[in-house]
Amino acid sequence: MTDTTIQRAEVARLVMPLKNPVRLGAVHIRERAYVAVRLTLGDGAEGYAYGYDRGMPLFEIVTEAARRYLGAPIGARDTLRFTALGPTPAPRATMVRGVSLCDIALWDAMAVSAGQPLHVMLGTRRDRVELMPVIGYGMTPEVAAREGAALAERGFRTIKVMIDGGDLAFDTAVVGALAAALPGGTRFGMDAHWSWTDADDALPWCRLAETHGALFLEDPVAPTAWRVAAALKSRTTVPLCLGEDATDLHALRDMAEGADILRLDAAASGGLGYALDGLSLARAQGKTVVPHVFATLHQHLGYADDTVTRIEAILPELGADPIDDVLRHPLTIDGGDILAPQVPGAGTALNWEAIAPFVTRKETLIP
């Protein structure tokens, strides 16, 4: 009988320098910190996951969560996702990111053990999904126009631009240049990165988005300010996006009141089990979904569920997400779409040997 219990967990924190340091507003980004996990089943199948460190003690959080997965069978994944959060509400907001990575790694191992891509396990409905590239690092009007036009020439139909959110004149110039450079049929959305605290402050940027026909305005306020987003939603015609930092499904349901588009992030909010619950919520409330980054993972949701309209990606050539260099199965891009992979797993497999030079901490756990 095949042994599909979790026999080993390895957790690593890695810091990877950017080949070309980038600027986002006033912030200069020279490196990215990640935490990665590898779970090994009794049958030898391996499952991987990784997430951004974000300045948190994520290594410790993932390690503690992984201890609670050891020795469990893969069939217990839904139970594990809740029990590993802890016995009381207090630690759950902290533990959720650790549980997220363990849950993803377990789904990956399960798909590898079954010899199937994740989208097949979920029920493949289509074999290609639109890809939405991100621009906005070191942004100027000239850069926006040049990068936007180049991406449109390659066949991309939606582009996301990260705006400043504090300098309306600058953002007006950037957005105007991008809009003027894009051919008909190519749309763009704007990411505000939680720039405002009330609806009145956000409204000038909403008007900017409306003027240029933006496809969406993402994260106008912090995730906890969902009531502010709901008030803003009633005062603008531009669709709003929220959800990437939801701590659980209840928080996502609150955010849905102020959002037209939900941003699911399996690596931040509870794993793939959470993402599947989030898709069900989106369908029930008539929302569409654009998952947040980690495209090789989230693409599987798009192949299996039409609620997902497009997949976001920081393209490898930007060099802003260097973990792309150690992925075993990068995206397959065809024009403005990505194509469904046929290799088993959830798209998160890392070259574990290749990450070794970047590892700053590691721990191996066994039952």
Phi, psi and omega per residue, in radians:
M1 nan 2.355 -3.101
T2 -1.191 2.331 3.128
D3 -1.635 1.910 3.137
T4 -1.979 0.529 2.991
T5 -1.458 2.759 -3.107
I6 -1.475 1.952 -3.013
Q7 -1.776 -0.242 -3.049
R8 -2.784 2.460 3.050
A9 -2.328 2.277 3.087
E10 -2.123 2.278 -3.116
V11 -2.131 2.348 -3.134
A12 -2.404 2.443 2.953
R13 -1.811 2.278 -3.126
L14 -2.296 2.509 3.103
V15 -2.093 2.081 -3.045
M16 -2.036 2.172 3.103
P17 -1.238 2.567 3.036
L18 -1.413 2.369 3.112
K19 -1.080 -0.659 3.098
N20 -2.234 1.713 3.138
P21 -0.894 2.496 -3.053
V22 -2.115 2.873 3.125
R23 -2.122 2.311 3.074
L24 -2.196 1.762 -3.013
G25 1.112 -2.208 3.137
A26 -1.545 -0.030 -3.051
V27 -1.670 2.270 3.051
H28 -1.768 2.152 -3.092
I29 -1.861 2.051 -3.099
R30 -1.958 -0.250 -3.126
E31 -2.705 2.825 3.061
R32 -2.149 2.365 3.073
A33 -1.877 2.344 -3.127
Y34 -2.289 2.790 2.870
V35 -2.105 2.289 -3.121
A36 -2.103 2.610 3.112
V37 -2.322 2.491 3.036
R38 -2.234 2.104 3.060
L39 -1.820 2.408 3.114
T40 -2.070 2.247 3.115
L41 -1.542 2.898 3.136
G42 -1.082 -0.439 3.120
D43 -1.521 0.070 3.112
G44 1.648 -0.184 3.116
A45 -1.133 2.420 3.137
E46 -1.981 2.491 3.081
G47 -2.242 2.437 -3.034
Y48 -2.146 2.716 2.976
A49 -2.747 2.781 3.101
Y50 -2.718 2.721 3.118
G51 -2.672 2.877 3.118
Y52 -1.254 2.450 3.107
D53 -1.149 -0.739 3.112
R54 0.978 0.469 3.112
G55 1.296 0.190 -3.137
M56 -1.712 2.859 3.007
P57 -1.370 0.992 -3.002
L58 -1.172 -0.542 3.108
F59 -1.020 -0.844 3.140
E60 -1.140 -0.669 -3.115
I61 -1.141 -0.796 3.137
V62 -1.154 -0.710 3.139
T63 -1.058 -0.777 3.129
E64 -1.123 -0.723 3.108
A65 -1.123 -0.731 -3.100
A66 -1.099 -0.600 3.089
R67 -0.985 -0.618 -3.070
R68 -1.385 -0.187 3.101
Y69 -1.618 -0.367 -3.033
L70 -1.044 2.355 3.088
G71 1.434 -0.105 -3.108
A72 -1.502 2.628 3.063
P73 -1.404 2.717 -3.119
I74 -1.109 -0.441 3.127
G75 -1.169 -0.221 -3.137
A76 -1.627 0.251 -2.983
R77 -1.028 -0.712 -3.123
D78 -1.190 -0.689 3.070
T79 -1.121 -0.768 3.140
L80 -1.049 -0.683 -3.104
R81 -1.020 -0.554 -3.134
F82 -1.634 -0.753 -3.095
T83 -1.206 -0.542 -3.127
A84 -1.236 -0.221 3.074
L85 -1.248 -0.320 3.141
G86 1.978 2.792 -3.025
P87 -1.365 -0.252 -3.135
T88 -2.253 2.836 -3.099
P89 -1.124 -0.462 -2.976
A90 -0.919 -0.823 -3.046
P91 -1.518 -0.039 -2.919
R92 -1.167 -0.688 3.128
A93 -1.102 -0.509 3.093
T94 -1.393 -0.755 -3.030
M95 -1.288 -0.321 -2.960
V96 -1.052 -0.614 -3.120
R97 -1.260 -0.573 3.050
G98 -1.176 -0.782 3.090
V99 -1.095 -0.642 3.129
S100 -0.977 -0.854 -3.095
L101 -1.202 -0.659 3.093
C102 -1.124 -0.711 -3.138
D103 -1.135 -0.751 3.115
I104 -1.090 -0.797 -3.138
A105 -1.084 -0.626 3.132
L106 -1.202 -0.733 3.053
W107 -1.071 -0.718 3.130
D108 -1.069 -0.828 3.134
A109 -1.099 -0.680 3.135
M110 -1.101 -0.746 3.122
A111 -1.171 -0.694 3.094
V112 -1.104 -0.775 3.136
S113 -1.072 -0.625 3.139
A114 -1.434 -0.188 -3.135
G115 1.265 0.527 -3.081
Q116 -2.310 2.566 2.923
P117 -1.123 2.643 -3.118
L118 -1.009 -0.703 -3.079
H119 -1.103 -0.505 3.083
V120 -1.220 -0.720 3.106
M121 -1.096 -0.592 -3.136
L122 -1.429 -0.319 -3.124
G123 1.817 1.511 -3.063
T124 -1.135 2.252 3.101
R125 -1.913 -0.384 -3.129
R126 -2.731 2.818 -3.055
D127 -1.981 0.171 3.055
R128 -2.671 2.581 -3.116
V129 -2.435 2.559 3.119
E130 -1.119 2.430 3.091
L131 -1.848 2.328 3.128
M132 -1.965 1.810 3.105
P133 -1.327 2.708 -3.111
V134 -1.899 2.366 2.973
I135 -2.196 2.879 3.084
G136 2.457 -0.073 3.093
Y137 -1.422 2.163 -3.100
G138 1.104 0.678 -2.978
M139 -1.286 2.417 2.931
T140 -2.453 2.892 3.077
P141 -0.973 -0.675 -3.121
E142 -1.172 -0.746 3.115
V143 -1.125 -0.742 3.132
A144 -1.039 -0.793 -3.137
A145 -1.143 -0.783 -3.102
R146 -1.145 -0.868 -3.094
E147 -1.193 -0.692 3.126
G148 -1.089 -0.797 3.141
A149 -1.114 -0.686 -3.135
A150 -1.151 -0.707 3.123
L151 -1.192 -0.681 3.083
A152 -1.101 -0.661 3.119
E153 -1.098 -0.516 3.124
R154 -1.432 -0.077 3.065
G155 1.840 0.024 3.118
F156 -1.274 2.358 -3.026
R157 -1.813 -0.254 3.071
T158 -2.408 2.335 -3.131
I159 -2.238 2.371 3.072
K160 -1.814 2.292 3.111
V161 -2.001 2.303 3.070
M162 -1.509 2.109 -3.074
I163 -1.704 2.977 3.139
D164 -1.301 -0.824 3.108
G165 1.426 -0.116 3.126
G166 -2.123 -0.262 -3.092
D167 -2.168 1.670 -3.051
L168 -1.123 -0.673 -3.136
A169 -1.106 -0.748 3.129
F170 -1.117 -0.825 -3.120
D171 -1.139 -0.585 3.089
T172 -1.105 -0.694 3.121
A173 -1.190 -0.749 -3.121
V174 -1.136 -0.875 -3.086
V175 -1.151 -0.696 3.109
G176 -1.095 -0.731 3.130
A177 -1.141 -0.733 3.122
L178 -1.120 -0.824 -3.122
A179 -1.055 -0.703 -3.126
A180 -1.202 -0.486 -3.084
A181 -1.462 -0.314 -3.059
L182 -1.494 2.383 3.096
P183 -1.303 2.902 3.083
G184 -1.018 2.451 -3.137
G185 1.625 -0.152 3.083
T186 -1.875 2.185 -3.077
R187 -1.927 2.914 3.057
F188 -2.451 2.692 3.013
G189 -2.137 2.850 -3.071
M190 -2.091 2.323 3.116
D191 -1.914 2.036 -3.051
A192 -1.644 -0.165 3.078
H193 0.918 0.846 3.013
W194 1.010 0.775 -3.000
S195 -1.318 -0.406 -2.960
W196 -2.153 2.799 -3.114
T197 -1.975 -0.231 3.078
D198 -2.533 2.884 -3.028
A199 -1.145 -0.649 -3.113
D200 -1.068 -0.704 3.125
D201 -1.137 -0.596 -3.088
A202 -1.376 -0.410 -2.994
L203 -1.018 -0.688 3.118
P204 -1.027 -0.636 3.109
W205 -1.300 -0.534 3.029
C206 -1.096 -0.736 3.124
R207 -1.128 -0.664 3.071
L208 -1.065 -0.796 3.122
A209 -1.090 -0.730 3.137
E210 -1.125 -0.742 -3.099
T211 -1.032 -0.672 -3.064
H212 -1.768 0.168 3.061
G213 1.163 0.648 3.136
A214 -1.070 2.517 -3.121
L215 -1.259 -0.520 3.123
F216 -2.893 2.882 2.947
L217 -2.169 2.039 -3.043
E218 -1.700 2.445 3.027
D219 0.835 1.022 3.060
P220 -1.154 -0.543 -3.133
V221 -2.331 2.961 3.119
A222 -1.129 2.696 -3.086
P223 -1.051 -0.487 3.122
T224 -1.326 -0.244 -3.133
A225 -1.660 0.725 -3.067
W226 -1.136 -0.459 3.084
R227 -1.197 -0.617 3.057
V228 -1.116 -0.754 3.104
A229 -1.072 -0.692 3.130
A230 -1.106 -0.692 3.090
A231 -1.155 -0.711 3.130
L232 -1.137 -0.672 -3.120
K233 -0.994 -0.582 -3.119
S234 -1.370 -0.119 -3.054
R235 -2.019 0.101 3.141
T236 -2.463 2.707 3.086
T237 -1.705 -0.158 3.126
V238 -1.354 2.285 3.107
P239 -1.076 2.444 3.124
L240 -1.810 2.522 3.099
C241 -2.010 2.334 3.066
L242 -2.547 2.803 2.930
G243 2.272 -0.246 -2.954
E244 -1.169 -0.396 -3.135
D245 -1.989 0.435 3.055
A246 -1.068 2.421 -3.140
T247 -1.508 -0.317 3.100
D248 -2.931 -3.101 -3.088
L249 -1.164 -0.556 3.106
H250 -1.116 -0.755 3.106
A251 -1.124 -0.685 3.117
L252 -1.117 -0.679 3.123
R253 -1.093 -0.699 3.070
D254 -1.081 -0.820 -3.115
M255 -1.080 -0.533 -3.118
A256 -1.061 -0.399 3.119
E257 -1.165 -0.461 -3.136
G258 -1.933 0.211 -3.046
A259 -2.216 2.531 2.956
D260 -1.687 -0.495 -3.126
I261 -2.186 2.266 3.128
L262 -1.711 2.403 -3.125
R263 -1.867 1.753 3.126
L264 -1.568 2.413 3.079
D265 -2.341 1.792 -3.107
A266 -1.095 -0.498 -3.078
A267 -1.396 -0.207 -3.079
A268 -2.003 -0.416 -2.872
S269 -2.099 0.113 3.097
G270 2.367 0.174 3.057
G271 1.522 -2.964 -3.112
L272 -1.212 -0.553 3.070
G273 -1.042 -0.761 3.069
Y274 -1.082 -0.781 -3.101
A275 -1.067 -0.681 3.110
L276 -1.168 -0.684 3.049
D277 -1.112 -0.667 3.118
G278 -1.126 -0.658 3.070
L279 -1.106 -0.699 3.102
S280 -1.109 -0.721 3.090
L281 -1.089 -0.761 3.137
A282 -1.053 -0.776 3.124
R283 -1.081 -0.755 -3.104
A284 -1.132 -0.535 -3.087
Q285 -1.782 0.103 3.084
G286 1.230 0.514 3.113
K287 -1.750 2.719 2.947
T288 -1.721 2.948 -3.052
V289 -2.288 2.339 2.920
V290 -2.206 1.839 -3.118
P291 -1.079 2.742 -3.077
H292 -1.668 2.014 3.093
V293 0.766 -2.774 -3.102
F294 0.786 1.026 -2.975
A295 -1.132 -0.597 -3.113
T296 -1.154 -0.463 3.042
L297 -1.442 -0.971 -2.990
H298 -1.212 -0.308 3.092
Q299 -0.992 -0.567 -3.097
H300 -1.106 -0.576 3.070
L301 -1.128 -0.660 -3.135
G302 -1.180 -0.634 3.122
Y303 -1.238 -0.452 -3.046
A304 -1.747 -0.173 -3.040
D305 -2.567 2.112 -3.115
D306 -1.247 -0.175 3.063
T307 -1.102 -0.489 3.091
V308 -1.381 2.044 -3.079
T309 -1.569 -0.498 -3.138
R310 -2.859 2.837 3.135
I311 -2.013 2.257 3.123
E312 -1.463 2.526 3.088
A313 -2.644 2.433 2.885
I314 -1.537 1.897 -3.016
L315 -1.091 2.470 -3.067
P316 -0.966 -0.577 -3.082
E317 -1.160 -0.321 3.070
L318 -1.239 -0.481 3.128
G319 1.261 0.244 -3.084
A320 -1.547 -0.127 3.133
D321 -2.359 1.332 -2.929
P322 -1.162 -0.190 3.094
I323 -1.122 -0.314 3.042
D324 -0.942 -0.538 -3.072
D325 -1.219 -0.309 -3.105
V326 -2.008 0.208 3.030
L327 -1.324 2.370 3.125
R328 -1.304 -0.503 -3.064
H329 -2.336 1.464 -3.136
P330 -1.200 2.986 3.132
L331 -1.082 2.587 2.958
T332 -1.856 1.922 -3.052
I333 -1.790 2.304 3.116
D334 -2.278 1.773 -3.041
G335 1.105 -2.200 3.132
G336 -1.662 0.230 -3.096
D337 -2.090 2.874 2.912
I338 -1.981 2.600 -3.054
L339 -1.843 2.485 -3.080
A340 -1.102 2.216 3.110
P341 -1.272 2.693 3.130
Q342 -1.936 -0.015 3.125
V343 -1.416 2.551 3.130
P344 -1.113 2.588 3.064
G345 2.064 -3.092 -3.066
A346 -1.808 0.180 3.103
G347 1.441 0.212 -3.069
T348 -1.925 0.089 -3.073
A349 -1.084 2.248 3.122
L350 -1.898 2.611 2.943
N351 -1.355 1.648 -2.997
W352 -1.078 -0.566 3.112
E353 -1.229 -0.616 -3.083
A354 -1.260 -0.377 3.140
I355 -1.431 -0.221 -3.030
A356 -0.905 -0.739 -3.113
P357 -1.131 -0.291 -3.061
F358 -1.811 -0.050 -3.055
V359 -1.329 2.247 3.092
T360 -1.849 -0.390 3.089
R361 -2.600 2.593 3.077
K362 -2.697 2.704 3.078
E363 -2.635 2.449 3.086
T364 -2.013 2.299 -3.091
L365 -2.125 2.430 3.026
I366 -2.338 2.742 -3.111
P367 -1.047 nan nan
